[in-house]
Amino acid sequence: MTLEGGTLIPTDRVAERTEAGDHAWYSGKHKRFGDNVQVIADSTGFPLWTSPVEPGSTHDITAARAHCLGAPYPVAAKGLPTLADMGYQGAGIGVHTPLQRPPPRGR
């Protein structure tokens, strides 16, 4: 199973603001306005499930925790890992993310 996150669907500018006054639908990661949708796919990339739409400013792990992060745990207990990108670090049991590069060493 694969957790395909951070899929940003571009949209026209939406005027809704966060409590801090920022544009709720603006993704700083992608530098544009859009909708954040979480997708669980099989090993071929075929989508098995999609989440409700979140504002583009919602971080991937936050959206996953709200909608789908519990789904990989039962299959992980049976030995089937879930692969995810670096936006899901710390997601929990069975969710495997790439390793971060260590910072460069000073001379």
N, C-alpha and C positions, 0 to 999 in steps of 0.2 A: 504494500500500500504506500502511496506517496501523498504527502500533504503539500499541495501546490499553492503556495500562498503569495500574497502580494500582487495578485493580478489586479491591475488598475485599469478600469474601463474608462477611457476619456469621456468627459462630459463638458457641456458648456458651463461657464462660471455660475456657481450657485451662491447666493448672498448670505446663507446661514453662517453665523459666527459661533465660535466656541465661547466658554465663559471668560477666557483670557482675551477675547477680541479677535482671534485669528480666524481665517476662513476654514470652516469645518471640512469642506470638500477639497481643499488644496493638499496635495501630497508633496511634502518636502523632498521625499526620496526620489520621486519621479519628476518633480518641478513642473507640475501641471494639475489641473482640477480633474477629479475623477471619483469613481466608486471603488471601494475595496471589497473584493469577493474572495472567499476562501474556497478551495476545491480539494476534495479527496479523490484521487485517481488510482486506478490499478497499475500494475507494472508496465503496461503498454501505453499509459498516458490517458486511457479512456476515463472520462469523469464518472465517478460513482455517486457523488453528492456535491452540491454547491450550497454555500451559506446565503443567508439574507444579506442584502447590501449594507455596507457600513460606509461612513464618510471616508474619503481618501486620506484624511489625516490620521485615521485609526491605524495604530501599529499592528503588524501581522500577528504577533503573539497575543495581543489584546483581543483581536477579532476571533482568533482561534479558541482562546479560553472561553469566550462568550458563546460560541456556536458549535465547535466540533472537537475540541481537544480530548474529550473523554472517549471518543470513538476508537482511537488506536490502542488504548490500554488493554481491552480484553484480548485482542489479537496478539499484542506484544507478550502477554502472559503465556500464550501458546507457542511463542517463539518466532512470530512473524514481525520483523521490525518495520517501522514506518520511516521513510526517508523524507527529509525536509531541508529547506535552505537555512542559511545562517540566521534569518530572522526569527527562527524558532528555538534558539539556544535556550536551554533551561525548561523546555516544554514538558519534560517528565519521562517516565519509563517507556522504553521502546521507541522513542522518537530520536532518530539519529541525524545529526547535522554535521556539515564539514567542520574540520578543525580550523581555528583562526591561526593566521600566521603570527609568530611572535614579533614584537616590535624590533626594529633593527638595533643592533648593539652599537653603542657609541665607541669611538676610537680612543 
